[in-house]
Amino acid sequence: MTDLIDINDIGVEGAEGWQPDPLHPRRRPPWIRVKAPSGETYEEVRRLMRSKTLHTVCEEAQCPNIGECWGRGTATFLMMGDTCTRSCGFCDIKTGRPSPLDWAEPNRVAESVRAMNLRHVVITSVNRDERADGGAPIFAMVIKRIRQLQPGCSIEVLIPDFKGDADALKIVMDAQPEILNHNVETVPRLFKKVQPQDQYEWALATLGNAKRMDPLVLTKSGIMVGLGETFDEVVEVMRDLAALGVDILTIGQYLQPSKKHLPVERFYTPDEFDKFREIGLEMGYKWVESGPLVRSSYRADQQVRELSKLNHIHMHHERAALTGD
């Protein structure tokens, strides 16, 4: 018995990356290797999530890094239920009419953060388009409650686009998360195919407005590849995000969760991911996480630990300029 999953190597590697075999379209290249989740810390995190009736995007989205991240005692909390109002073709979170918001949920999440003794936490949510505010107050509440129960824990929020609404975004920004993350996911040409209820302009507005509302916040975005985009189209999106001052970029390979979801058009090679990282750093990103199994929250604790040092320097200089010190 192997401790690896998804290690099939049937396919064709060439100039256009590793192409799926038509007879075995879901078989993956040899560099897509994931250790099966196990271990004492992993089981403890899993038990804690169940006891608090909480959801994690790690489970709901079948993240390939769940074993590594939970093994380190970190997780991405999924708030506002497990049912999304949008039906993106890549996502394994169920779509439908969600239950009413649970206003006690922020407290349960904060209690879990304290129980796990986290120094960095990622909070995300499903889309709640049935609400004018998109559920933004829940993000603000959980940020404030974590600060009360676990002082010193840095907070990253991976938010919906709120349909580009600046008022909803301001509710989140006023709570001052350390990192404001919104994933653009794909290139403009494929938006209607990949995420039909989203708009590229909403994503750009969210990231641009966040930086304007709080110039000191670290902004972050992510792109999936393998859905039919070209290498150059990815670079164009990277350029758009860099122009908005986005600090952190993640790029990872799309993996089809089930036959109902969009197929993988091709697998990018490790060399191509290295090239994306090189291009991103040349564009001025402070951090680029690029690799086949990279997901939005991957190594988020390391990102905030390293970049917060830089941000503290910026904050000191800005305050010195304001005060004349």
C-alpha positions in Angstrom: 0.0 0.0 0.0 1.4 3.4 -0.9 1.1 6.6 1.1 0.7 8.6 -2.1 -2.4 9.4 -4.1 -2.9 10.6 -7.6 0.5 9.4 -8.9 -0.6 7.9 -12.2 1.8 8.9 -15.0 -0.2 8.1 -18.1 -0.1 11.0 -20.5 2.1 12.9 -23.0 4.7 15.5 -22.0 5.7 18.0 -24.6 6.0 21.7 -25.5 2.4 22.3 -24.4 2.9 20.8 -21.0 1.6 17.4 -19.9 -1.6 16.5 -21.8 -4.2 14.2 -20.3 -4.6 10.9 -22.0 -8.0 10.8 -23.9 -8.6 7.3 -22.6 -7.7 8.3 -19.0 -8.6 12.0 -18.8 -8.3 12.2 -15.0 -4.9 10.5 -14.7 -2.3 12.9 -13.5 1.4 13.4 -14.2 4.1 12.0 -11.9 4.8 15.4 -10.2 1.3 15.6 -8.8 2.1 13.7 -5.7 0.1 14.1 -2.4 0.7 12.3 0.8 -2.5 10.8 2.2 -3.5 12.8 5.3 -2.6 11.2 8.6 -0.9 11.9 11.9 -1.7 13.0 15.4 -2.0 16.7 14.8 -4.1 16.1 11.7 -6.6 14.0 13.7 -6.7 16.5 16.5 -7.5 19.4 14.1 -10.2 17.2 12.5 -11.7 16.3 15.9 -11.8 20.0 16.8 -13.6 21.0 13.7 -16.3 18.4 14.2 -16.7 19.3 17.9 -17.3 23.0 17.1 -19.6 22.3 14.1 -17.2 24.1 11.8 -16.4 23.8 8.1 -13.0 24.1 6.5 -12.3 24.8 2.8 -9.6 22.2 3.2 -12.3 19.5 3.3 -15.1 21.1 1.3 -12.8 21.9 -1.7 -10.8 18.7 -1.4 -7.5 20.6 -1.1 -4.5 18.4 -1.9 -2.4 19.9 0.9 -4.8 19.1 3.7 -2.4 16.5 5.2 0.5 18.9 5.2 -1.4 21.9 6.5 -3.4 20.1 9.2 -0.3 18.3 10.2 1.3 21.7 11.0 -1.8 22.6 13.0 -3.1 25.2 10.5 -6.4 25.3 8.6 -8.6 27.6 6.6 -12.0 28.1 8.2 -15.0 28.2 5.8 -17.7 30.5 7.2 -21.4 31.2 6.5 -22.3 27.6 5.8 -21.3 24.9 3.3 -23.7 26.0 0.5 -22.7 28.7 -2.1 -25.0 30.9 -4.1 -22.7 30.6 -7.1 -21.9 27.6 -9.3 -18.3 27.8 -10.4 -17.2 25.0 -12.7 -14.0 24.2 -10.7 -15.3 24.2 -7.2 -16.5 21.2 -5.2 -18.5 23.2 -2.6 -22.2 22.6 -3.2 -24.5 25.2 -4.8 -27.9 26.1 -3.6 -30.0 28.2 -1.2 -28.0 28.6 1.9 -29.3 28.6 5.5 -29.6 31.9 7.4 -26.3 33.2 8.8 -25.2 31.9 12.1 -24.2 34.9 14.2 -22.6 32.7 16.8 -20.2 31.2 14.2 -17.5 33.9 14.6 -17.2 33.1 18.3 -16.9 29.3 17.6 -14.2 30.0 15.1 -12.3 32.3 17.5 -12.5 29.6 20.2 -11.1 27.1 17.9 -8.2 29.4 16.9 -7.4 29.8 20.6 -7.7 26.0 21.2 -5.3 25.4 18.4 -3.0 28.2 19.6 -2.7 29.5 16.1 -0.3 32.4 15.3 -1.9 32.9 11.8 -5.4 32.0 10.6 -7.1 32.1 7.3 -10.8 32.8 7.2 -12.9 32.4 4.0 -16.5 31.9 3.1 -19.0 30.8 0.5 -20.7 33.5 -1.6 -23.9 34.8 0.0 -25.3 36.8 -2.9 -28.8 36.7 -1.3 -27.6 39.4 1.1 -26.8 43.0 0.0 -23.7 43.0 2.2 -22.6 39.5 1.0 -22.1 38.5 4.6 -19.3 41.0 5.2 -20.3 41.6 8.9 -19.4 38.0 9.7 -15.8 38.6 8.5 -15.6 41.8 10.7 -17.0 39.9 13.7 -14.6 37.0 13.4 -11.6 39.3 13.0 -12.5 41.2 16.2 -13.3 38.1 18.2 -10.1 36.4 17.3 -8.2 39.5 18.3 -9.9 39.3 21.7 -9.4 35.6 22.3 -6.0 35.0 20.6 -4.0 38.3 20.8 -1.0 38.3 18.4 -2.6 35.9 15.9 -2.4 37.4 12.4 -5.5 37.1 10.3 -5.9 36.6 6.6 -9.4 36.8 5.1 -10.1 35.3 1.7 -13.2 37.1 0.7 -15.8 37.0 -2.0 -15.9 39.9 -4.5 -19.2 41.3 -3.0 -20.1 42.0 -6.6 -17.5 44.8 -6.5 -19.5 46.7 -3.8 -17.2 49.1 -1.9 -19.5 49.5 1.1 -19.5 45.7 1.8 -15.7 45.6 1.4 -15.3 48.6 3.8 -17.0 46.6 6.6 -14.2 44.0 6.3 -11.4 46.5 5.9 -12.5 48.5 8.9 -11.7 45.4 11.0 -8.1 45.6 9.7 -7.1 42.1 8.7 -3.3 41.7 8.1 -3.9 40.1 4.7 -6.9 40.8 2.3 -7.1 38.0 -0.2 -9.4 37.6 -3.2 -8.7 35.1 -5.9 -9.2 36.1 -9.5 -9.0 32.4 -10.3 -8.7 32.5 -14.1 -8.1 34.8 -17.2 -10.8 37.2 -18.4 -11.6 35.1 -21.6 -12.6 32.1 -19.5 -14.6 33.9 -16.7 -18.0 33.0 -18.0 -17.0 29.4 -18.5 -15.2 28.9 -15.2 -17.2 31.2 -12.9 -20.3 32.3 -14.7 -21.8 34.5 -11.9 -18.5 36.4 -11.4 -16.9 39.3 -13.3 -13.2 40.0 -13.8 -13.9 43.7 -13.1 -15.4 42.8 -9.7 -12.2 41.0 -8.7 -10.0 43.9 -9.8 -12.3 46.4 -8.0 -12.1 44.4 -4.8 -8.3 44.3 -4.7 -7.9 47.9 -5.9 -10.4 49.3 -3.4 -8.8 47.3 -0.5 -5.5 48.9 -1.1 -7.0 52.4 -1.3 -9.0 51.9 1.9 -5.9 50.6 3.8 -2.5 51.2 2.0 -0.8 49.2 4.7 -2.8 46.0 4.2 -1.1 43.1 2.4 -3.3 42.2 -0.6 -3.2 38.8 -2.2 -4.7 37.0 -5.1 -4.5 33.6 -6.8 -4.8 32.0 -10.3 -5.5 28.4 -11.3 -4.0 27.1 -14.5 -4.9 24.2 -16.8 -8.5 25.4 -17.7 -7.7 26.3 -21.3 -5.9 29.6 -20.8 -2.5 30.3 -22.5 0.7 31.1 -20.7 0.7 34.6 -22.0 -2.9 35.2 -20.7 -1.8 34.2 -17.2 1.1 36.7 -17.5 -1.4 39.4 -18.5 -3.5 38.8 -15.4 -0.4 38.9 -13.3 0.4 42.3 -14.9 -3.1 43.6 -14.1 -2.8 42.5 -10.4 0.6 44.0 -10.1 -0.7 47.3 -11.3 -3.1 47.3 -8.4 -0.3 46.8 -5.9 -1.1 43.2 -5.0 1.6 42.0 -2.7 1.2 38.2 -2.8 0.4 35.9 -5.7 -0.4 32.2 -5.7 -0.5 30.1 -8.9 -1.5 26.4 -8.9 -2.6 23.6 -11.1 -6.3 23.0 -11.4 -7.3 19.5 -10.5 -10.8 18.2 -11.5 -12.7 17.4 -8.3 -15.2 15.1 -10.1 -16.5 14.2 -13.5 -19.2 16.9 -13.0 -16.6 19.6 -13.0 -14.6 21.3 -15.8 -12.0 19.0 -17.3 -8.3 19.7 -17.0 -7.1 20.9 -20.4 -3.5 20.4 -19.6 -1.0 20.1 -16.8 1.7 22.7 -16.5 5.2 21.5 -15.8 7.2 22.4 -12.7 9.5 24.5 -15.0 6.6 26.5 -16.1 5.5 27.2 -12.5 9.1 28.3 -11.8 8.9 30.7 -14.8 5.7 32.2 -13.5 7.4 32.8 -10.1 10.4 34.4 -11.8 8.1 36.7 -13.9 6.1 37.6 -10.9 9.0 38.7 -8.8 10.3 40.7 -11.7 6.9 42.5 -11.8 7.4 43.6 -8.2 5.3 41.1 -6.2 6.7 40.7 -2.7 5.9 37.0 -2.6 5.0 34.5 -5.4 4.0 31.0 -4.5 3.9 29.0 -7.7 3.7 25.2 -8.1 1.5 22.3 -9.2 -0.1 21.8 -5.7 -0.1 25.4 -4.6 -3.5 26.6 -3.3 -4.5 30.0 -2.0 -3.8 29.3 1.7 -0.6 27.2 1.1 2.2 28.4 3.4 0.1 31.4 4.3 1.7 31.4 7.8 5.2 31.8 6.2 4.0 34.6 3.9 2.6 36.7 6.7 5.6 36.0 9.0 8.1 37.2 6.4 6.1 40.1 4.9 4.9 41.4 8.2 8.6 42.4 8.9 8.6 44.4 5.7 5.2 45.9 6.5 6.2 46.9 10.0 9.1 48.8 8.4 6.7 50.5 6.0 4.3 51.4 8.9 7.2 52.9 10.9 8.4 55.0 7.9 4.8 56.2 7.1 4.1 57.2 10.7 7.5 58.9 10.9 6.6 60.9 7.8 3.2 61.9 9.3 4.7 62.9 12.7 7.9 64.3 11.5 10.0 61.9 13.7 
